[in-house]
Amino acid sequence: MKHLIAVLCLYLLWCCLPSCGRQTDNSYRLVTHNPLLFSRTVKDLNDVVLENNFPPMVAARNYVYATIAAYECIAAGDASYNSLSGQIWHMPAMPRPQDEAIDFGLAACLSLVKVGNAVTFPEGSMMGHHAALLRMADSVGMPHKVREASRLFSDSIAAAVLRWSRADRYAATRGASRYTVTDSPGRWVPTPPMYATGLEPHWREIRPMVLDSAAQFMPSRPPAVDLADKRSAYYRALMEVKQTVDSLNDEQRHIADFWDDNPFKMNVTGHVMFATKKFSPPGHWMNIVGIAARKAGADFSATVAAYAETAIALFDGFISCWDEKYRSNYVRPETVINASVDEDWRPYIQTPPFPSYTSGHSTISAAAAVVMTKHFGDSLALTDTSLLEFGIANRNISSFRAAAQEASISRLYGGIHYRFDLEAGNRSGQALGDYVTRRLQLKK
């Protein structure tokens, strides 16, 4: 329904344009090449990911293949953009257009939906959006020949991307062994209220897009867990978490809530348990790409390119971070505070079910900020409205790097990370983002 409303709004916008601006055989391009249409289509995928509870790293996989498929449609039709085939060393050559009638804007949206439909569940959950795009093409006067040529080309790109995706070891990790919980000192154990086992302990085995290996940007070792010496680096970091949460002001609470991005928060009231959903961290950043593209006045091709490269950084960022999480298996602050300081203490936001070091949000946010700065510059200020639909007030962003720093510190305000988790994640994410932007040359 949301998609149909958005398409209708674009159609009404087209109808209201001066007649002299649309009395041409290809006036439908005013809609099919409107970057708002593509951003709305990505948001449709984001909503499906949210509703189906995909954990952050799996969500990043959903976004990366879908946006790459859309980008390859654009690279085929816009001579100023390079294919990612060959730049991503394991990515095969993509099909070339065989029909001059193709509308590459429509093809990009259709291919994103087709791939998004295949990598999410339940199967078929996005095909209503696919049908809506085709109806929109008819409603704005696109000739049937153009519509069908665009659909067939988008299908060929989607099929090629999906064949390629099947070799990334995702399917193999679905049957891999679960995380083994031990009570060794300093080792991560499940936390309340869900006490869920470690999430995706084999994610480091997933094939990255640009990284040479999952360990390419391995951070330094975290401090040893030491409670005996109150002057130790660990003890000071632990008490900083507790004292920060115990003295939060309204601004810090808003930052913690705004960047919480918990896709499945378990709420417990007495014997009643229920879950609430929000965008995951990669979903939040994908939403920011759309806001930034609109604020910057980016055209259709530039908008698609920004989404695709940001998704690549997010995807590789999770592989890099999860490599370290399950190497160090580092205990969360909540566990140690409850065991040794205050058994009734709770963090401000819910601790997620995986080890502490390093911070995933810090890593992927820093990487995304580097890529988005490449596309939109370092001084694009905007208002992030991503959480308004969940009842959380907007935040003003002065730059993408500033947003990444705020996302990072939110984990300390939330009480779920030590400061050294954040600092190490920031460094690794920055290095990864720099590497992605050096390796990938999207624009000729």
N, C-alpha and C positions, 0 to 999 in steps of 0.2 A: 504493500500500500504506500509506504513512504517513497519507494522508487517511482511509482506511478504519479504521485503528487509532484515530485521533482521534475519528471519528464513533462508533465502538463505545464508547469511553470515556465520551462524553457520554450515550449511550444507557444504559449501565450506571449512570451517575450518576442519570439520570431514574428508572430502575427501583428504585433504592435509597431514593428519597425516601419519606417517610411517605405512606401511602395516602390520608390525608385531604387531602394537598396536591396529589393528581393525579387524583382521581375527578371530573373535570369534562370537559365536551365539548371544551375547548380546552387540555387539559393538555399537549399536544404543544408548546405555546409555551414550556414550561420548557426545551426543547432548542433550538427554532428561534429563540428570542430570547435565547439564552445568548451573551454577547459572546465567549466562548471559541470558539464555533463560527465566528464571523466572523473572528477573529484566525487561527484554524487555516486558514481558506479563503484568507486573504491569504498565509499562509506557503506554501500550496500553489503559488500564483502565483509567489512569491519563489523557490521551488525550481525551477520551470520556467525562470524567467529565468536562474537560476544555471547550470543544466545546459546551456542553449543559448547561453551565452557572450555575452549581450547587453552591449554597452558601457554605462557608467553613464548617459549621457544618454538612450539608447534605452530602458534599463530604467525610467528615470523616466517616460518616455512611456507605457510599458506600465502602470505603477502608476496614473498619473493618470486615464486614461480608465476603467480598471476600477473604481477607488474612487469616481469621480464617478457612475458608473452605479449602484453600490450605494447611494450617498448619496441619489440621486434617488428610489430606491425608499422609503427611510426618510422623506424629506421628503414623499412622497405619502401616507404612512400615519401620520405623527406630526405633529400640528398645531403643535407647538412648534418645528418646523424650517422654514426657508425654502428654496425651490428655488434652485439656483445660476443658473438661466436668468435672463438679464437682469443679474445681478450680474457674471457673465462676459459681456461685451457681445455677443460673437459666438455665444453658446450659445443655441440655439433653445428654445422651450418644449417640455417633456417631456410624453409621454402621461399622461393622467390615468386613475386606476383606474376601471374600468367594472363591477367586480364586488365586492360587499361581502364575499365569502368570502376575499379575498386575505390570505395571511399574509405581511406585509411583511418579516419577518426572513428567511424562506426566499427570498423574491424578491430581497432584497439579495445574499445569497450566490450565488444562481443567476446574477444579472446580472453580478456581478463575474467569475464563472468564464466566462460566455459572452463577455464583452468581452475578458477576459484571453486566452481561447483564440484570438480573432480577431487580436489585436495581437502575439501571439507565434508562434513556429514550433517544430517542424513543425506544420502545421495539424491540429487535432484533439488536440493534446497535453494539453488540459485537460478534454476532454469525458468522460473517465473520472471526474473529480471531479464533474462535473455529474450524471452518472448516480448516483454515490454519494450525493449530496445528496438526490436524489429517492427513492432506496431508504431513506435515513434517515428521510425524512418518512413513508413508509409504515410503517417499523418502530416509530415512536413514536406511531402511531395517528392521524395526520393524515387526515381524510376525503379521499377522492379528489377531490371537488369543490374543496376548498380547495387541494389540491396543484396541480391543473390550473389553477385561477384564478391562483395564485401564479406558476406557470411561464409562463403566457401573458403576464402583466403584466411579468415580468422580461424576457421576450423582446422586448416592445415597447420597454422602456427601453433594452435593449442595442442594438437595431437603431437607435434614434434617436441614441444616443451614437456609434455607429460611423459613421453617415452624417455626423454633425458632425465626427468626427475626420478624415475623408478630405480636408477642406479646410485642414488645418494645414501643408501643404507638405512633409510627411514624404516622401511618395512622390516628389515632384519632386526632392528632394535626393538620392535614391538614385542618380540618374544624373548628378549634378553633377560638375564637374571635381575632380580630386584636388589635394591640397596640393602646391605647387611648392617643391621644396627648392633653396635657393641657399646659397652659402658667404659671404654678406655678414656682416661682423663683427656679433656680437651677435644674429644671427638663429637661431631654433631649427632644429636638424637632428636626424634620427633617432638614437636612443641604443641601446646594447647591452642585452640580447643579441639582440633581435629585429630592431632597426633598422627598425621598422615606420614607414610613412609617417604623416603627421599625421591623427589620428582626427577625423572629422566636422567638417571645416573650414567647412561650410555650416550648422552647427546654429543659428547666430544668425538664420537665415532662417525657422526654425520659428515658427509662430504662438504667441505666449505666451498664458497664461490670463488673467493680471491685469495684467501690465506693459503700459504704453502702447507701449513699443518695447524692443528688445533693449538699446539704449544708455541706457535711463532712469537706471540707476545706474552709469554709466561711472566707473571709478576714476581717480585722478590718474595721471600718467605715471610709469613706473618709472625708476630712475636709469640714466644712460647707462653702458654697459659700458666700464669704464676699468680697465685693468690696469697702466698706466704709473704712476699715482699710488697708492701703497700706503695713502694716507689717504683715498682716495675712498670714497663711500658704497658703491659697487659692490664694490670690492676687500674692504672690511671684511665685507660681507655674504657674499661668496664664501668667505672664509676661515673665517667662523663656521660655515658648512655643513661644511667639511672637518674643522675642529677638533671640532665637535659629534659627528660620526660616529666620529671617531678616539678619542673618550673616552666613549662611551656606557656608562651603568651599567645594571644589570638592570632597573630600573624604566622607564628610557627605552626600552630594547629592547622591553619588554612593551607599552608605549604604541604604539610604532611598529608592532609586529606586530598589535596588537589593532585598530588603525584603518587598517591597510594596505588592506584591502578591495579587493585586486586581483582582478578577476573572471577573469583569465587570466594567471597568472604563468608565464613560460617558464623552465624549469629546464634548465641546460646542464651536463652532466658528460662531459667529453671529447667524443666524437662522438655522445653520446646526448642527445636533447632531448625533454622531456616537459612538459606543462602541468599546473598545479594550479589549482583554482578555489575562490573564496570569494565571499561576498556582495559586490556592488559597494557603493559608498558610499550610494546611495539605498536599496538593499536592506537595508543595516545599519540605517538610520534607520527604515525601515518596520517592521523587527523590533522596534526600541525602542518604537515606538508601541504595539504589542501588549503588551509588558512593562509599559509605563506604565499602559495602560488597566486591566490586571488589578490592578496595585498600587493604583491609585486607586479601584478598585471601580466603574468607569464602566459604565453600562448599555449596552444594545445600540446604541441610537441615538447616544449620545455617543461610543462607540467608533468607529462608522462615520464620524461627522463628523470625529473627530480624524485618522483615516487619510486622508480625502479632502483636508482642508485642508493637511495636511503634504505630501501628494503634489503638490498644486498649488505649494507653495513650492519643493519640490525641482525640479519641472519648469521653473518660471520661473527658478530659480537657475542651472540649467545653461545656459539660453538667454542669460542675462545674462553669465555667466562666459565662455562660449565666444565671445561677441561681442568681449570684450577679448582673449582668448587669440590669436585670429587677426587682431586689430588690431595688437597689439604684437609678436607672433611672437617672443617673448623666449626667449633661449637658456637651457637647463637648466644647473644647477651642474656636473653630471657632465661635460658637454661641455667646459666651460672648464677645469675642474680637470685633466682628462686631457690637454688640449692645452697648458696653460701651467704646471701645478704638479706633477702626478704622474700619469704615463700609466697607472699600474697601479691607481689609486684607484677604488673602486666604492662607491656608496651602500649603506646598510644594506638598504633595500628597493628593488625594481625601479622604475626611472624609467618612467612611462607615456608613450605615444606622442603627445604633443601639447605645445604651448608652455607655458612655466613661469608666466607672469604672466597672471591671478592664480591663486591656488590654488582649484581646484574644490571640494575637500573643505572648505576653510575657508568658501567662499561658501555651499554648500548646507547645511552643518551649522549655520552661524549662522542661516540663514533657517528651517530646520526647528526649531531651538531656540526661536525667537520664537513660532512657531505652537504648539508643544507646551506652552510656558509658558502661553499663552492658554487652552489646554484643561485643563491639569492643575496649573497653579500653578508658582511658582518654587522650591518647597522639597520637591518630591517626590523623595525619595532612593530609589534602586533598584539592583539588581544586574543588569548587562547580561550576559546569558548567550548572546548571539548567536553568539559564535565558538567556543563549547565543542564544537560538532559538528565543528569543524575542528582540534581539539586545542589551542586557545588559551584560556588561563585567563580566567575572568570578571574584569570590572572593576566596582567600585562607583561609582555616579554620584550626586553630591550634588545636582545640578540639571541641567536640560537645557543651560543656558548653559555650565556647567562642562564638560559632555561635549563641547559644540561647541568650546570652547577646547582641550580635550585632543586632539580630532580634528585640529584645526588645527596644533598644535605637533608632532604626530606626523610631519608632513611635513618638518619641520626635522630631527627625530631620524632620520628615514628617509633624509635626505640628498638629497631630490628637489626641494626648494623653498628659496628664500631667505626670510628672515624678512619682507622687504617684500611678497613674494607673499601670505604669510599675513595680514599686517595689512590689506592692501588688500582681500583676499577677505572677511575678517571684517566690515569696514566695509560693503562692498556687500551682503553677505548679511544683516546686521542691518537695513539700510535696506529691503531687499527684503521681509524678513519682516514688518517693521512695516507696510509698504505693503499686503501681502496681508491682514493682520489688520484693517486699517482698511477696506479695500475690501469684504471679504466678511463678511457677517452671517449666519452659519448658524443661530444660535439666535434665536428671536423674543423 
